[in-house]
Amino acid sequence: MPHNRDQPLFGFADPDDFRRLQELLLQNNYTETAIQEVLAATELTTPRPIDLPPLLYRTRHGTPLETLIRLFLLGVPVGIDTVRRTIHPMTLEQWVAAGLLAVHGDQAIPLVELRPYQGLVLASDPPYTLQREAQPHFVMGVGSSTRTLANLTIRRPSRCSLDLGTGCGIHALLAAPHSEQVYAVDPNPRALRFTEFNAQLNGLSNITCLPGDLFAPVRTAQFDLVVSNPPYVISPAARYLYRDSTMPSDHFCQRIAREVTPLLTEGGYCQFLCHWIHPAGQDWRERLAGWFAETGCDTWVLRSATWDPSPYAIAWIHETEEPHPDRVAALYEEWMAYYAQEGIEAIGMGLVTMRRSSRKTPWFHLAEAPEKMFGPCGEFVLQQFALHDFLEALPDDQALLDLCLSVSPDVRWEQQCTPAETQWQVDASYLRLSRGFAYAGTIDPYIAGLVIRCNGQRPLRTLLNHLAASLHVDLGTITPACLAVVRRLIEQGFLLPPGVAPIPPP
């Protein structure tokens, strides 16, 4: 797969200047932690115009770090003399020639955003919400969807990985340390230029950029990992490459699902963010499952939300358009007419993870996302596949009763109490997971007692016998309901069967 050089490289003519830029940023502590401290922010997000005054006040002293923040995160002009002092021994002329800055009078104007993220620094187009409407070839930086996918990506050694629709290259760069080779594909030439710049800035030499749509540039390749933050928004027109596809409805995500399998190695994973429609007169769950029926992949879909068309449309219109009432109203009418025409009653969203499988009948599971997810969750995604493999392989309830289950070390039992005379009265008991997918739910004290007795030494049948005896009921009376609860606890990771190990602490 030859490297495409038809487009000029965005960046420095001298490769050593990438190293000098990286060193300058490090010397000035241009890191997530330091910037959050300056801005008094818990995380770095794109500021809205209304947010700027307090952020400008916090960066008013003109230190090198504050100057870099103003230029490349707040997107505001800075005096050229201040910029020259900040970037010395590099020169303003070098940064202008590289496309980082422009000069207008005595002011330096930022042309890119430079955002630290997970030990990297990522260049992308400046936030359009501060300056203008998004342009069709806009290259998005690190947004909420970026962070979601990065948090859920499986991080295991890979011979070859693919970032499909790479944008600024963030997922390619995150895959590079655990991959021998990474390919970054995007139809937007600007995206590939940003990706090449970011790879050089971060000292990563195992990333190859290829122009093209979907899988066309890599049809003959095989991947252990495919990741994609695709143009999944369900919209009436393809206005922005990073957001809208040229295909109707949710067909772009359907094509990823149906075309990726030949590119996956046996046991290889494909993970992508996805929006799907709830069509009138059809069960959306059956329709979604149908995408994967003939793929030869086990599939786990983590549904995060479902939106009505009206708030969905207005949220995306506000994301990209200037707040002119007439313009917003016209676009809103266009979007709602499209949803009515297509019979779209709602829009679901979530993460799809597929694993190429040689089993005769691959499984499909639709899970609800917990309210919270703690820390990188790639290992917990792998654990979900191991748990569903186990449940799919169980021949019957008798086999489950014969197993010795173990309670996950991440389980926490919490009680909610109210004062009652001279003692606490328990109103509710909860089980929750303290890491990864932090599922939580109410539980009665009898099941809580059953869970804690799952120590990997005693069969579930024995534990249920003890429970039945303590309740003075027949074992057969409680077994069906208890097994349904146990299966759910296994599915969500509260109980671990033999062969599924707990996730080691970080």
C-alpha positions in Angstrom: 0.0 0.0 0.0 2.1 3.0 -1.2 2.1 6.2 0.7 0.3 9.0 -1.1 2.3 12.2 -1.6 -0.1 14.1 -3.9 -1.0 16.4 -1.1 1.7 18.7 0.4 2.7 17.8 3.9 1.3 20.2 6.5 4.2 21.0 8.9 7.9 21.8 9.1 10.3 21.4 6.2 13.1 20.4 8.6 12.1 17.2 10.4 14.2 18.3 13.4 11.7 21.2 13.9 9.1 18.6 15.0 11.4 17.6 17.8 12.1 21.2 18.7 8.4 22.0 18.9 7.9 18.9 21.1 10.7 20.0 23.4 9.4 23.6 23.6 5.9 22.4 24.6 7.4 20.1 27.3 9.7 22.7 28.6 6.7 25.0 29.1 4.7 22.3 30.7 2.1 22.2 28.0 0.4 19.2 29.5 -3.2 18.3 30.4 -2.5 18.5 34.1 -0.8 21.9 34.0 -3.3 23.4 31.7 -6.2 22.2 33.8 -4.6 23.8 36.8 -4.2 27.2 35.0 -7.8 27.1 33.7 -9.3 25.6 36.9 -10.9 22.9 34.7 -11.5 19.3 35.5 -11.0 18.4 31.8 -10.0 20.2 28.6 -13.1 20.9 26.5 -13.7 23.3 23.6 -14.7 26.6 25.2 -17.8 28.5 24.1 -17.6 32.2 23.5 -19.4 32.8 26.8 -16.6 30.9 28.6 -13.8 33.1 27.2 -13.7 36.0 29.7 -12.8 34.0 32.8 -10.4 31.9 30.8 -8.7 35.0 29.4 -8.5 36.4 32.9 -6.8 33.3 34.1 -4.2 33.6 31.3 -3.6 37.3 31.6 0.0 37.2 33.0 1.6 36.4 29.7 3.7 33.4 30.9 4.9 31.1 28.1 2.3 28.4 29.2 -0.5 31.0 29.3 0.6 32.3 25.9 0.4 28.8 24.4 -3.0 28.2 26.0 -4.4 31.5 24.5 -3.1 30.7 21.1 -3.8 27.0 20.7 -6.6 26.2 23.1 -8.6 29.4 23.4 -7.9 30.4 19.8 -7.3 34.1 20.4 -4.6 36.4 18.8 -1.5 37.2 20.8 1.0 40.0 20.2 3.9 38.9 18.0 6.6 40.1 20.5 5.1 37.9 23.2 4.9 35.0 20.8 8.6 35.4 19.8 9.7 35.3 23.4 7.5 32.3 24.1 8.7 30.1 21.2 12.4 31.1 21.3 14.8 29.5 20.1 12.3 28.7 17.3 11.2 31.6 15.2 7.8 33.1 14.4 8.7 32.7 10.7 9.2 28.9 11.2 5.7 28.6 12.8 4.1 30.7 10.1 5.7 28.6 7.3 4.6 25.4 9.1 0.9 26.6 9.1 0.6 27.0 12.8 0.2 30.8 12.9 -0.5 33.7 10.6 0.5 37.3 11.2 -1.9 40.2 11.0 -0.3 43.5 11.9 1.3 43.1 15.3 -0.8 40.1 16.2 -0.1 36.3 15.7 -3.3 34.5 14.7 -3.6 30.7 15.6 -4.4 28.5 12.6 -4.6 25.2 14.5 -5.5 23.8 17.8 -2.8 22.0 19.8 -4.4 19.8 22.4 -2.5 17.6 24.9 -4.2 14.2 25.4 -3.0 11.0 27.1 0.7 12.0 26.7 0.3 13.2 23.1 -0.2 16.6 21.5 -2.7 16.7 18.7 -3.0 19.4 16.0 -6.4 19.9 14.4 -8.5 22.8 13.0 -9.3 25.5 15.6 -12.7 25.2 17.3 -15.2 26.7 14.8 -17.6 27.5 17.7 -15.3 30.4 18.6 -14.8 31.9 15.2 -17.1 30.8 12.5 -19.3 28.0 11.1 -17.5 24.7 10.4 -16.1 24.4 7.0 -16.8 21.2 4.9 -13.3 19.9 5.2 -13.0 20.7 8.9 -10.8 18.4 10.9 -12.1 17.7 14.4 -9.7 17.5 17.4 -10.2 15.7 20.6 -14.0 15.8 21.4 -16.3 13.9 23.6 -16.7 11.1 21.1 -12.9 10.9 20.7 -12.5 10.4 24.4 -15.3 7.8 24.6 -13.8 5.6 21.8 -10.3 6.0 23.2 -11.5 4.9 26.7 -13.3 1.8 25.3 -10.6 0.7 22.8 -9.0 -2.7 23.4 -5.3 -2.2 24.0 -3.5 -5.5 23.3 -0.5 -6.2 21.0 -1.5 -5.9 17.4 0.5 -6.8 14.3 -1.5 -4.4 12.2 -4.2 -1.8 13.2 -6.5 0.4 11.2 -8.0 3.8 12.1 -10.9 4.2 9.7 -11.8 7.9 9.2 -8.8 9.0 11.1 -9.5 12.8 11.3 -6.6 14.3 13.2 -5.1 10.8 13.7 -5.8 10.5 17.4 -6.9 6.8 17.4 -4.0 5.9 15.0 -1.6 7.5 17.4 -3.1 5.8 20.5 -2.8 2.4 18.6 0.8 3.0 17.5 2.5 1.9 20.8 0.8 -1.5 20.9 0.8 -2.1 17.1 3.7 -3.0 14.8 2.0 -1.1 12.0 -1.0 1.3 11.8 -2.8 2.5 8.8 -4.8 5.7 8.9 -7.5 6.1 6.2 -9.6 9.2 5.5 -11.2 10.8 2.4 -10.3 14.3 3.6 -6.7 15.3 2.5 -6.6 17.9 5.3 -7.2 15.1 7.8 -4.3 13.1 6.5 -2.0 16.1 6.6 -2.9 16.7 10.3 -2.3 13.0 11.0 1.1 13.0 9.4 2.0 16.2 11.3 0.8 14.6 14.6 2.7 11.4 14.0 5.9 13.3 13.5 5.3 15.7 16.4 4.9 12.7 18.7 7.8 10.7 17.4 5.7 7.9 15.9 7.1 6.3 12.8 4.8 3.3 12.3 1.8 5.1 11.0 0.9 5.2 7.2 -1.7 7.6 5.9 -3.9 6.5 2.9 -6.6 8.6 1.2 -9.9 7.0 0.3 -13.4 6.0 1.4 -14.2 3.2 3.8 -12.0 0.2 3.3 -11.1 0.8 -0.4 -7.4 1.7 0.3 -6.9 -1.5 2.5 -8.9 -4.2 0.8 -6.0 -6.7 0.7 -4.8 -6.1 4.3 -5.5 -8.0 7.5 -6.0 -6.3 10.9 -6.0 -7.4 14.5 -7.7 -4.2 15.4 -9.9 -1.7 13.5 -11.2 1.4 15.3 -13.4 4.1 13.8 -15.1 7.3 14.9 -17.0 7.5 11.7 -19.4 10.2 10.3 -22.3 8.6 12.1 -24.7 11.6 12.4 -28.0 10.9 10.8 -28.6 14.1 8.8 -30.4 15.2 5.6 -27.3 16.4 3.7 -23.5 15.7 3.7 -22.4 19.2 4.8 -19.3 18.2 6.8 -16.9 15.3 6.1 -16.1 14.7 9.8 -19.8 14.4 10.7 -22.0 13.4 7.7 -21.6 10.6 5.3 -22.9 10.6 1.7 -25.2 7.7 2.5 -28.8 7.9 3.7 -29.9 7.3 7.2 -27.5 4.9 9.2 -26.2 3.1 6.1 -22.6 4.2 6.6 -22.4 2.4 9.9 -24.2 -0.6 8.4 -21.5 -0.8 5.7 -18.7 -0.9 8.3 -20.5 -3.7 10.1 -21.0 -5.7 6.9 -17.7 -5.1 5.1 -15.1 -5.3 7.9 -15.0 -9.1 8.5 -12.7 -10.0 5.6 -10.2 -7.5 6.9 -10.1 -9.0 10.4 -7.7 -11.7 11.5 -9.3 -14.6 13.3 -10.1 -13.2 16.8 -9.5 -9.6 15.5 -11.7 -6.8 16.8 -13.5 -3.9 15.2 -14.8 -1.1 17.4 -16.7 1.9 16.2 -19.1 4.5 17.5 -22.5 4.2 15.9 -25.9 5.9 15.6 -28.8 3.8 14.3 -32.4 4.6 13.6 -35.6 3.4 15.2 -37.8 3.0 12.1 -41.6 3.3 12.2 -43.3 -0.1 12.2 -40.1 -2.2 12.8 -38.4 -3.5 15.9 -35.2 -1.5 16.0 -33.4 -4.3 18.1 -34.2 -6.9 15.4 -33.1 -4.5 12.7 -29.8 -3.7 14.4 -29.1 -7.4 15.1 -29.7 -8.0 11.4 -26.7 -5.9 10.5 -24.4 -8.6 12.0 -26.3 -11.8 11.2 -24.1 -12.8 8.3 -20.8 -11.2 9.3 -19.2 -14.2 11.0 -18.5 -12.0 14.1 -19.5 -12.1 17.7 -21.0 -8.7 18.4 -21.4 -6.7 21.6 -23.3 -3.4 21.3 -23.2 -1.0 24.3 -26.1 1.4 23.9 -25.5 4.7 25.6 -28.6 6.8 24.7 -31.7 7.1 22.6 -32.8 10.5 21.3 -36.0 11.8 19.9 -35.5 13.4 16.4 -36.2 17.0 17.5 -33.6 17.4 20.3 -31.1 15.3 18.2 -31.5 17.7 15.2 -31.2 20.9 17.2 -28.2 19.6 19.1 -26.2 18.9 15.9 -27.3 22.1 14.3 -26.1 24.1 17.3 -22.8 22.1 17.1 -21.8 23.5 13.7 -23.9 26.6 12.9 -23.7 30.2 14.0 -26.8 31.1 16.1 -28.7 33.0 13.5 -32.4 32.3 14.3 -33.6 32.2 10.6 -30.7 30.0 9.6 -31.2 27.6 12.5 -35.0 27.5 11.9 -34.5 26.6 8.2 -32.0 23.8 9.0 -34.3 22.5 11.7 -37.2 22.3 9.3 -35.0 20.5 6.8 -33.8 17.9 9.4 -37.3 17.2 10.7 -38.7 16.9 7.2 -36.0 14.3 6.5 -36.8 12.3 9.6 -40.5 12.3 8.7 -39.8 11.2 5.1 -37.5 8.4 6.3 -40.0 7.3 9.0 -37.4 7.8 11.8 -39.0 7.8 15.2 -35.9 7.9 17.3 -32.1 7.5 17.1 -30.0 5.2 19.2 -26.3 5.6 19.8 -23.5 3.5 21.3 -20.4 1.5 20.8 -20.2 -1.6 18.5 -17.5 -4.1 19.1 -17.2 -7.1 16.7 -14.8 -10.0 16.9 -14.2 -12.3 14.0 -15.2 -15.8 15.1 -15.0 -19.3 13.6 -17.9 -20.5 15.7 -20.8 -21.9 13.7 -23.3 -19.4 15.2 -21.8 -16.2 16.4 -23.6 -14.4 19.2 -25.1 -10.9 19.3 -25.7 -9.0 22.6 -27.2 -5.6 23.2 -26.1 -4.1 26.5 -27.2 -1.0 28.3 -24.3 1.3 29.2 -23.9 1.9 33.0 -24.3 5.5 34.2 -20.6 5.6 34.9 -17.4 4.1 33.4 -14.2 4.4 35.4 -10.7 4.5 33.7 -9.7 2.9 30.5 -12.2 0.2 29.8 -10.6 -1.8 27.0 -9.8 -4.7 29.3 -13.3 -4.7 30.6 -14.6 -4.9 27.0 -12.5 -8.1 26.5 -13.9 -9.4 29.8 -17.4 -8.9 28.4 -16.6 -11.1 25.5 -15.2 -13.8 27.8 -18.4 -13.6 29.9 -20.7 -13.9 26.9 -18.6 -16.7 25.4 -19.1 -18.5 28.7 -22.9 -17.9 28.8 -23.3 -18.9 25.2 -21.4 -22.2 25.8 -23.5 -23.2 28.8 -25.7 -26.2 27.8 -28.3 -25.7 30.5 -29.1 -24.6 34.0 -27.8 -27.8 35.5 -24.3 -26.9 34.1 -24.6 -23.5 35.7 -25.6 -25.1 39.1 -22.5 -27.3 39.0 -20.0 -24.4 38.6 -18.0 -22.7 41.3 -18.3 -18.9 40.7 -16.2 -16.1 42.2 -17.3 -12.6 43.2 -15.3 -9.9 41.4 -12.9 -8.0 43.7 -14.4 -4.8 42.2 -17.9 -5.5 43.8 -19.0 -3.2 46.5 -22.1 -3.7 48.7 -23.7 -0.5 50.0 -26.7 0.1 52.2 -29.0 3.1 52.6 -30.3 3.5 56.1 -32.6 5.9 58.0 -32.7 6.4 61.7 -35.4 4.4 63.5 -35.5 5.0 67.3 -32.1 3.8 68.6 -30.9 1.9 65.5 -30.4 2.3 61.7 -33.1 0.8 59.5 -31.9 -0.5 56.1 -34.1 1.1 53.3 -32.2 -0.3 50.3 -29.1 -2.4 49.5 -27.0 -1.9 46.4 -24.3 -3.8 44.6 -22.0 -1.8 42.3 -18.8 -2.2 40.5 -16.0 0.2 41.4 -14.0 0.0 38.2 -14.6 -0.3 34.5 -18.3 -0.6 33.6 -19.7 0.6 36.9 -23.0 -1.2 36.8 -25.1 -0.8 39.9 -28.5 -2.0 41.2 -30.6 -2.8 44.2 -30.3 -6.2 45.7 -32.0 -8.0 48.6 -29.8 -9.2 51.5 -30.3 -12.9 50.6 -28.8 -12.5 47.1 -26.1 -10.3 48.6 -25.3 -13.1 51.0 -25.2 -15.6 48.1 -22.9 -13.4 46.1 -20.3 -13.0 48.9 -20.3 -16.8 49.4 -19.2 -17.3 45.7 -15.5 -17.9 46.5 -14.6 -20.2 43.7 -14.7 -23.2 46.0 -18.3 -24.2 46.3 -20.8 -25.1 43.5 -23.7 -22.8 43.0 -26.0 -25.7 43.7 -24.6 -26.0 47.3 -25.0 -22.3 47.9 -28.6 -22.3 46.7 -29.3 -25.3 49.0 -28.1 -23.3 51.9 -30.1 -20.3 50.9 -33.3 -22.4 50.5 -32.7 -23.9 53.9 -32.3 -20.5 55.6 -35.6 -19.4 54.0 -37.3 -22.6 54.9 -38.4 -23.2 51.3 -37.9 -25.9 48.7 -34.8 -25.5 46.5 -37.0 -25.8 43.4 -39.0 -22.9 44.5 -36.2 -20.4 44.4 -33.9 -21.9 41.7 -35.4 -20.3 38.5 -35.5 -16.8 39.9 -32.0 -17.1 41.5 -30.5 -18.5 38.3 -31.9 -15.5 36.3 -30.3 -13.1 38.8 -27.0 -15.1 38.7 -26.9 -15.0 34.9 -27.4 -11.2 35.0 -24.7 -10.8 37.6 -22.3 -12.8 35.4 -23.3 -10.8 32.3 -22.4 -7.5 34.0 -19.2 -8.8 35.7 -20.3 -9.1 39.3 -19.7 -12.8 39.3 -16.9 -14.5 37.4 -17.1 -18.1 36.1 -14.1 -20.4 36.0 -11.6 -19.3 33.3 -12.5 -15.6 33.5 -10.0 -13.8 35.6 -10.6 -10.5 37.3 -9.0 -7.4 35.7 -5.7 -6.7 37.5 -5.5 -3.3 39.2 -3.7 -0.5 37.3 
